[in-house]
Amino acid sequence: MARTQKNKATSGHLGLLKARLAKLRRELIEPKGGGGGAGEGFDVAKTGDARIGFVGFPSVGKSTLLSNLAGVYSEVAAYEFTTLTTVPGVIRYKGAKIQLLDLPGIIEGAKDGKGRGKQVIAVARTCSLIFIVLDVLKPLQHKALIEHELEGFGIRLNKEPPNIIFKKKEKGGLNLTSLVSQSELDQDTVKTILNEYKIHNADITLRYDATAEDLIDVIEGNRVYIPCIYLLNKIDQISIEELDIIYRIPHCVPISAHHKWNFDDLLEKMWDYLKLVRIYTKPKGQLPDYTSPVVLKSGHSAVEDFCNKIHRSIIREFKYALVWGTSVKHCPQKVGKEHVLNDEDVVQILKKSFPISRTVAVLSQAMAEAELEDYTRSLMTDVPKEVEDWVFNSPCIKIRKTTTARIQASSSLNHTSPLLMQPAPQQHSPSSLPAMQMQRPVLFLSLPQPTLMQVQRSQPSPSALP
C-alpha cells in the first residue's frame, strides 16, 4: 500500500486495502474462540471521578512520576521492565478524586501481543486520559512508535469522533449524501469499502471532508477517542534553549519526575483535558458545602445527571432545583432537570410533597376497627358467650364513618365507661333470653385516627339467636 500511487484511479483500491487491514486488526483486538488458561490481568478496579494511565517505553520515569505525584510506592531500578503489573495510586485535585495507573512498559509490536502489550493497551482503553511518558533526549521516535501501537489497537488520541452518520437498512441500495465537497471519498470508494464488510444497503451522510480511515472507524464502531498529554521527562538533562523549543510542541508538558519540576503546569493541563465539572450542594436553610463537590463529566452535567450521581431515587421525587452560578441568569434561579450546569455551580434540590397514601388510610381504618372491637368486648364482660359471638359474627353489624365522638350503649350492659352512655328505645325481648332485656345499642368510638367509626346493630330476629 505504501508503494501504490495515490490518485483518483487508485483511491478505490487503497480504500479496499485499508478496510481489509482494519478487519484484521479487529480480530487482534477481539480474538475469536477460546484461548488458553486465564493469566494474571493488569486491570484494577476503577475508582474516583477519572482515570489516568501512564504509557511509555521502559525506563522513562513512569514509576518515579507516580511515586512523587500520588505518594505510593512503585519499584524503581536501573534496569528495564521493573514494573511488571499495574500499580494504582490516587490524587485529589480541586475536589476531584483521580486514579493514576502505572502500566508496565510497552515495546514495538505491542499491539500484536509482544511483551504482553495487548493487556497493557487494553487497560489504556478504559482510561479517561492518557499520559504518554517520553524521554526528552529521544522524544520524536518514541512518540511516533507509541502512537502507532495505540492506534493499531483502536485508540484515537486527541481526536473527535467522525461527524459521519452511518445507518444500515434492509433494502434500497447505497445512499451517499455529502454536505461539503469531498477530496478523497466518492460513490465508488465508499461502495468498495462497504462491499468488503458485505454491506450493500446503507444511508451515509458526510458532514465534513472525511477520509477513508474515518469511514472505516465509523463502520467498525469499536474505536475509543481519548485525550492525551505527552510528558517529556528528564528536562534536567537539556539546555534552556532546547526547553523553549519543546514548549512549542502541542499537547506536551516538559517535566522532571525526579526533581518534581513543573508539576503545577502538569496538573493544570490535566484538569483542562479531563473536562470535569464540580457541583456544590446546598441543604435547605444551610450554607453550601464547598469541601466535597459532586464531580460530573463535561457533556453529562445536566441536573438529571447530578441527581443520578447522588442517588437514582432522587429523580423520581424531583420537583425543581435552585441554582446559583454562571449557568443561570439570576441567582437563585428555578430550573428543571434538563438544565445544564457549569463548573462550580451551587444546586439545591426540592422534592415533591406527596399526600397521605391510600394504603396508610386503609391501615388506619383497620386499626380503628380492631380497637373498636377490643373495647366492645371489654364492655360485654357480663354477657353470655353465645350472645357475644353473635354480636361480632352477625352480618347485621354495619360499620360506617361518622363525625361524632361518642359511644351510646344500652343501659342493660351495666358497665361503667368514661364515655357517654345513653339508653336506646325499649324493644321486644325474645323468649329465649328472658333474663336479659334485649335492646338496640348504637356504639360510637373516638379514635386518634382521622376515621371515626359508628357501629349499629339491627334488631335481631329470634331465629338468628342460638
Phi and psi in degrees as a GROMACS rama.xvg file:
@    title "Ramachandran Plot"
@    xaxis  label "Phi"
@    yaxis  label "Psi"
@TYPE xy
-71.1818  -26.203  ALA-2
-87.1303  -6.92464  ARG-3
-81.3573  131.691  THR-4
-73.4226  136.739  GLN-5
-93.9519  114.723  LYS-6
-156.016  -174.692  ASN-7
-63.5014  -34.1942  LYS-8
-72.2008  -30.1276  ALA-9
-101.688  0.462769  THR-10
-63.4306  -39.2811  SER-11
-65.4451  -41.1293  GLY-12
-65.1183  -40.5045  HIS-13
-66.2485  -39.1898  LEU-14
-62.8075  -38.5832  GLY-15
-63.9051  -42.3368  LEU-16
-66.2867  -39.2456  LEU-17
-65.0486  -38.2953  LYS-18
-66.0907  -39.5319  ALA-19
-65.9243  -39.9311  ARG-20
-63.2094  -39.9746  LEU-21
-64.1401  -37.8481  ALA-22
-65.5888  -39.2054  LYS-23
-67.6154  -38.3945  LEU-24
-67.902  -33.3905  ARG-25
-63.8258  -35.8878  ARG-26
-66.6556  -28.6741  GLU-27
-71.2347  -38.4511  LEU-28
-71.4355  -43.5317  ILE-29
-120.8  81.9574  GLU-30
-65.5151  145.691  PRO-31
-89.4113  150.119  LYS-32
76.7133  171.952  GLY-33
-86.3654  145.311  GLY-34
-105.012  -149.656  GLY-35
-80.7526  -162.963  GLY-36
-68.5738  156.411  GLY-37
-70.5708  132.105  ALA-38
-100.682  -173.42  GLY-39
-73.5296  125.208  GLU-40
-86.302  160.829  GLY-41
-99.5241  -18.1949  PHE-42
-74.8772  151.622  ASP-43
-126.897  166.042  VAL-44
-64.0516  138.282  ALA-45
-83.6407  124.347  LYS-46
-133.448  163.713  THR-47
84.2145  -174.408  GLY-48
-89.7399  -18.3334  ASP-49
-154.126  165.12  ALA-50
-135.528  131.183  ARG-51
-125.74  130.372  ILE-52
-111.5  138.545  GLY-53
-94.3845  117.444  PHE-54
-120.273  137.832  VAL-55
174.789  174.07  GLY-56
-74.0267  164.156  PHE-57
-63.1455  148.788  PRO-58
61.2893  44.6826  SER-59
-111.591  -2.44959  VAL-60
105.606  21.4208  GLY-61
-68.0486  -43.892  LYS-62
-67.751  -38.3914  SER-63
-64.4143  -39.7683  THR-64
-64.2083  -42.5965  LEU-65
-64.8449  -41.8031  LEU-66
-63.8083  -39.8632  SER-67
-80.9392  -25.0684  ASN-68
-83.4543  -50.3485  LEU-69
-99.8639  -13.0889  ALA-70
75.4787  19.3758  GLY-71
-104.059  157.789  VAL-72
-87.6191  125.082  TYR-73
-131.547  125.656  SER-74
-59.1107  131.917  GLU-75
-123.367  132.112  VAL-76
-148.092  172.544  ALA-77
-85.481  1.95014  ALA-78
-113.468  164.184  TYR-79
-79.6627  161.89  GLU-80
57.7457  42.9882  PHE-81
-69.2871  -42.242  THR-82
-87.7748  118.012  THR-83
-108.308  -6.5746  LEU-84
-145.795  171.924  THR-85
-75.3775  131.099  THR-86
-112.493  114.011  VAL-87
-89.9861  156.197  PRO-88
-153.578  161.948  GLY-89
-132.971  135.728  VAL-90
-125.542  155.345  ILE-91
-116.099  124.282  ARG-92
-139.29  120.888  TYR-93
55.6656  39.0522  LYS-94
84.2978  -4.5736  GLY-95
-101.056  144.882  ALA-96
-99.4576  116.779  LYS-97
-119.55  128.897  ILE-98
-93.9047  133.061  GLN-99
-112.105  138.546  LEU-100
-124.819  119.163  LEU-101
-90.3611  103.983  ASP-102
-89.1993  151.719  LEU-103
-60.5868  152.344  PRO-104
-66.4767  144.062  GLY-105
-106.061  162.24  ILE-106
-127.455  172.683  ILE-107
-64.6606  131.463  GLU-108
91.508  14.6479  GLY-109
-65.1668  -34.4866  ALA-110
-65.313  -21.0464  LYS-111
-91.9338  2.0078  ASP-112
106.621  1.38741  GLY-113
-72.1768  135.925  LYS-114
62.4456  30.6526  GLY-115
54.6468  33.9386  ARG-116
-67.6808  -28.2152  GLY-117
-64.6813  -39.627  LYS-118
-67.6749  -36.7105  GLN-119
-67.3497  -45.9323  VAL-120
-70.0855  -29.3401  ILE-121
-63.3552  -35.5845  ALA-122
-69.1673  -37.5589  VAL-123
-63.2493  -28.3148  ALA-124
-65.3779  -23.5416  ARG-125
-89.6772  1.51454  THR-126
-87.6577  153.182  CYS-127
-81.9467  -25.3305  SER-128
-151.307  145.37  LEU-129
-117.537  129.458  ILE-130
-99.2943  111.918  PHE-131
-93.3065  109.193  ILE-132
-89.8347  123.922  VAL-133
-123.744  152.677  LEU-134
-81.5395  125.921  ASP-135
-65.389  -18.9869  VAL-136
-78.7959  -21.3062  LEU-137
-143.887  63.573  LYS-138
-80.0555  -37.3909  PRO-139
-69.3197  -42.8259  LEU-140
-68.6231  -39.1493  GLN-141
-67.3174  -38.9051  HIS-142
-61.2449  -45.2951  LYS-143
-65.7869  -39.8128  ALA-144
-66.4517  -44.228  LEU-145
-66.8585  -41.3789  ILE-146
-60.1802  -39.9416  GLU-147
-64.7341  -40.2038  HIS-148
-67.4369  -42.6976  GLU-149
-69.9531  -41.6203  LEU-150
-68.0418  -30.5065  GLU-151
-68.3096  -16.6698  GLY-152
-102.479  12.9196  PHE-153
88.728  16.6211  GLY-154
-103.673  126.913  ILE-155
-109.822  119.368  ARG-156
-93.4056  129.562  LEU-157
52.674  41.7446  ASN-158
-129.211  155.136  LYS-159
-98.0737  151.177  GLU-160
-58.0819  142.309  PRO-161
-60.0681  137.231  PRO-162
-84.7579  65.5842  ASN-163
-126.914  131.744  ILE-164
-99.6399  119.816  ILE-165
-125.668  123.319  PHE-166
-140.356  121.655  LYS-167
-77.2247  155.3  LYS-168
-147.102  167.229  LYS-169
-81.594  -33.5138  GLU-170
-152.858  169.954  LYS-171
113.396  -7.04268  GLY-172
76.8884  -164.393  GLY-173
-95.149  127.812  LEU-174
-121.222  106.236  ASN-175
-106.31  126.107  LEU-176
-123.508  126.167  THR-177
-114.989  118.198  SER-178
-82.3851  -19.5596  LEU-179
-131.925  163.011  VAL-180
-67.7368  138.693  SER-181
-105.533  133.863  GLN-182
-94.5815  -18.4056  SER-183
-123.903  -42.1512  GLU-184
-91.7727  133.402  LEU-185
-136.092  -175.4  ASP-186
-61.4952  -43.9771  GLN-187
-68.5901  -41.2161  ASP-188
-63.9507  -44.3742  THR-189
-63.7142  -40.6225  VAL-190
-65.7057  -37.7859  LYS-191
-64.828  -42.4579  THR-192
-65.1119  -43.0964  ILE-193
-67.9768  -34.0116  LEU-194
-63.653  -31.9753  ASN-195
-64.8532  -31.0734  GLU-196
-93.0095  8.17071  TYR-197
58.413  41.3102  LYS-198
-112.342  118.627  ILE-199
-118.248  -9.96375  HIS-200
-132.843  114.338  ASN-201
-163.571  155.638  ALA-202
-110.759  124.17  ASP-203
-126.457  130.493  ILE-204
-123.028  121.001  THR-205
-100.897  114.975  LEU-206
-96.0082  -0.991504  ARG-207
-155.697  177.115  TYR-208
-74.6313  92.5161  ASP-209
-92.2063  163.518  ALA-210
-111.138  172.587  THR-211
-65.443  -34.6727  ALA-212
-63.7766  -38.269  GLU-213
-64.0508  -42.9243  ASP-214
-65.0515  -38.6982  LEU-215
-65.8938  -39.189  ILE-216
-62.4653  -38.5108  ASP-217
-68.7348  -39.7206  VAL-218
-67.6034  -42.4215  ILE-219
-63.373  -47.6319  GLU-220
75.6953  7.90416  GLY-221
-116.151  22.0637  ASN-222
-87.4606  145.285  ARG-223
-118.666  139.317  VAL-224
-113.824  108.963  TYR-225
-122.775  133.116  ILE-226
-68.5372  155.055  PRO-227
-143.393  142.625  CYS-228
-124.258  130.924  ILE-229
-94.1742  118.735  TYR-230
-99.6278  112.346  LEU-231
-91.4152  99.4942  LEU-232
-86.0992  164.337  ASN-233
67.409  44.8341  LYS-234
-73.894  -7.05037  ILE-235
-71.5708  -6.35473  ASP-236
-102.614  6.51772  GLN-237
-123.601  170.846  ILE-238
-90.1699  171.761  SER-239
-66.5155  -38.9353  ILE-240
-62.9925  -41.3254  GLU-241
-66.8381  -34.8576  GLU-242
-65.9938  -36.9938  LEU-243
-64.6234  -36.253  ASP-244
-69.4646  -39.7806  ILE-245
-63.867  -35.6028  ILE-246
-62.945  -19.9448  TYR-247
-82.7393  -10.5065  ARG-248
-73.6792  129.357  ILE-249
-67.2999  148.26  PRO-250
63.0714  24.0047  HIS-251
-117.12  146.417  CYS-252
-135.397  112.253  VAL-253
-77.5516  132.788  PRO-254
-140.999  171.514  ILE-255
-132.196  105.864  SER-256
-67.0129  -32.0533  ALA-257
-73.1102  -42.442  HIS-258
-94.3712  -1.19353  HIS-259
60.6554  42.4076  LYS-260
-89.4625  139.578  TRP-261
62.8783  29.9328  ASN-262
-70.6009  -31.8519  PHE-263
-63.4305  -43.5033  ASP-264
-64.996  -36.2403  ASP-265
-64.309  -46.37  LEU-266
-67.1554  -36.1033  LEU-267
-67.8052  -42.0975  GLU-268
-69.4762  -33.8639  LYS-269
-59.5857  -43.1872  MET-270
-64.9564  -38.909  TRP-271
-65.6613  -38.4061  ASP-272
-77.0407  -28.7397  TYR-273
-72.6088  -29.8449  LEU-274
56.0706  54.7238  LYS-275
-92.9091  151.219  LEU-276
-121.581  123.775  VAL-277
-98.6963  128.562  ARG-278
-121.316  127.013  ILE-279
-97.7951  142.859  TYR-280
-96.921  148.783  THR-281
-132.051  106.069  LYS-282
-65.4899  154.818  PRO-283
-66.0909  127.1  LYS-284
78.2763  9.64843  GLY-285
-128.965  170.415  GLN-286
-79.1564  154.187  LEU-287
-62.7566  150.624  PRO-288
-94.6776  101.9  ASP-289
-91.5082  2.38664  TYR-290
-87.4985  -33.8286  THR-291
-132.025  85.7779  SER-292
-75.4338  159.998  PRO-293
-89.9673  119.133  VAL-294
-98.993  125.035  VAL-295
-119.534  165.404  LEU-296
-93.2686  145.331  LYS-297
-63.1999  135.519  SER-298
94.0482  -16.452  GLY-299
-131.529  51.8666  HIS-300
-120.901  31.9825  SER-301
-76.0634  167.04  ALA-302
-61.6067  -35.3742  VAL-303
-63.4583  -41.3122  GLU-304
-64.4608  -36.9518  ASP-305
-62.3614  -43.8683  PHE-306
-65.4496  -42.4562  CYS-307
-66.86  -29.9669  ASN-308
-68.1142  -33.4913  LYS-309
-76.6443  -56.8396  ILE-310
-165.615  139.702  HIS-311
-72.7423  -14.6125  ARG-312
-80.6096  -14.4701  SER-313
-67.5037  -37.5064  ILE-314
-66.7992  -24.1286  ILE-315
-72.3235  -27.9434  ARG-316
-104.253  10.4978  GLU-317
-69.7252  132.243  PHE-318
-107.113  -59.8007  LYS-319
-163.014  175.045  TYR-320
-131.056  146.776  ALA-321
-103.988  128.813  LEU-322
-124.236  133.883  VAL-323
-115.982  130.79  TRP-324
149.736  -166.19  GLY-325
-82.2505  -9.39491  THR-326
-85.6813  -4.7771  SER-327
-122.13  161.943  VAL-328
-84.0434  -30.0922  LYS-329
-141.825  155.844  HIS-330
-117.518  128.342  CYS-331
-82.2301  159.486  PRO-332
-125.82  136.335  GLN-333
-80.7834  125.188  LYS-334
-131.632  164.341  VAL-335
-97.4658  -174.043  GLY-336
-74.4995  -14.0205  LYS-337
-86.8609  -6.30911  GLU-338
-65.7166  134.673  HIS-339
-92.3474  126.918  VAL-340
-92.7406  150.462  LEU-341
-103.867  172.027  ASN-342
-63.2247  135.372  ASP-343
66.805  29.1962  GLU-344
-77.1431  154.585  ASP-345
-111.697  130.101  VAL-346
-127.484  137.844  VAL-347
-125.356  123.845  GLN-348
-96.0692  133.158  ILE-349
-116.066  132.107  LEU-350
-98.2571  165.184  LYS-351
-73.7262  146.996  LYS-352
-102.048  116.287  SER-353
-95.5541  139.142  PHE-354
-70.4283  174.741  PRO-355
-62.4007  128.496  ILE-356
-71.6322  161.257  SER-357
-64.273  -32.6866  ARG-358
-64.3197  -40.0744  THR-359
-64.7762  -39.1811  VAL-360
-64.3451  -40.8515  ALA-361
-65.617  -40.9262  VAL-362
-65.109  -37.6982  LEU-363
-63.3444  -40.0968  SER-364
-65.2979  -40.8059  GLN-365
-64.2451  -40.0078  ALA-366
-65.4153  -36.7331  MET-367
-64.8803  -40.8291  ALA-368
-65.4551  -40.2798  GLU-369
-66.0447  -40.5936  ALA-370
-67.1563  -37.6118  GLU-371
-63.0135  -42.7149  LEU-372
-64.5514  -40.7871  GLU-373
-64.2312  -41.6132  ASP-374
-70.1061  -36.529  TYR-375
-63.5266  -39.5592  THR-376
-63.8322  -34.8084  ARG-377
-68.3116  -28.1738  SER-378
-74.1405  -26.4743  LEU-379
-100.267  45.3833  MET-380
-70.7487  -32.0084  THR-381
-96.5015  7.95427  ASP-382
-89.9752  141.152  VAL-383
-58.39  151.859  PRO-384
-63.6699  -33.0471  LYS-385
-63.7891  -39.7016  GLU-386
-70.4142  -39.562  VAL-387
-62.6425  -42.4469  GLU-388
-64.8666  -37.441  ASP-389
-66.4201  -34.8236  TRP-390
-63.8455  -42.2002  VAL-391
-91.7707  -14.2688  PHE-392
-108.106  -6.86072  ASN-393
-75.5707  138.312  SER-394
-71.3068  -3.86397  PRO-395
-77.8189  -12.4663  CYS-396
-70.7684  128.132  ILE-397
-119.151  129.538  LYS-398
-116.166  125.841  ILE-399
-145.97  162.583  ARG-400
-73.7047  153.564  LYS-401
-150.102  165.529  THR-402
-105.968  -1.26514  THR-403
-95.0228  165.62  THR-404
-131.652  69.2252  ALA-405
-135.904  161.001  ARG-406
-122.622  120.496  ILE-407
-108.969  117.392  GLN-408
-126.684  159.491  ALA-409
-69.2331  139.319  SER-410
-66.1881  -18.4081  SER-411
-69.9708  -15.676  SER-412
-68.2498  -25.454  LEU-413
51.7985  48.8945  ASN-414
-124.002  128.143  HIS-415
-78.069  123.871  THR-416
-133.171  143.483  SER-417
-67.6191  -14.7866  PRO-418
-88.0433  162.729  LEU-419
-72.3888  134.198  LEU-420
-121.835  128.878  MET-421
-127.456  134.561  GLN-422
-73.2333  147.002  PRO-423
-93.6786  164.866  ALA-424
-57.9699  148.059  PRO-425
-69.2454  140.71  GLN-426
-123.595  162.594  GLN-427
-69.744  129.732  HIS-428
-94.0474  140.032  SER-429
-67.3488  149.277  PRO-430
-69.0342  -19.5978  SER-431
-73.19  -18.209  SER-432
-128.013  73.2035  LEU-433
-70.7202  -25.4025  PRO-434
-76.3579  -16.7453  ALA-435
-119.788  127.888  MET-436
-82.1985  101.847  GLN-437
-71.9983  127.922  MET-438
-127.012  -175.996  GLN-439
-113.306  82.4069  ARG-440
-75.7634  147.331  PRO-441
-123.021  120.2  VAL-442
-105.757  132.873  LEU-443
-125.05  146.891  PHE-444
-134.711  133.197  LEU-445
-95.609  122.096  SER-446
-123.514  156.012  LEU-447
-70.7719  -19.9005  PRO-448
-72.9084  159.31  GLN-449
-68.253  -13.157  PRO-450
-94.7621  122.054  THR-451
-107.324  132.634  LEU-452
-107.089  145.924  MET-453
-124.512  129.727  GLN-454
-115.317  122.209  VAL-455
-124.507  127.943  GLN-456
-104.94  126.86  ARG-457
-74.6959  165.178  SER-458
-62.3565  120.442  GLN-459
-76.1662  148.17  PRO-460
-93.2266  150.125  SER-461
-58.3683  -30.4645  PRO-462
-71.681  -21.6179  SER-463
-83.276  -15.4156  ALA-464
-82.257  152.379  LEU-465
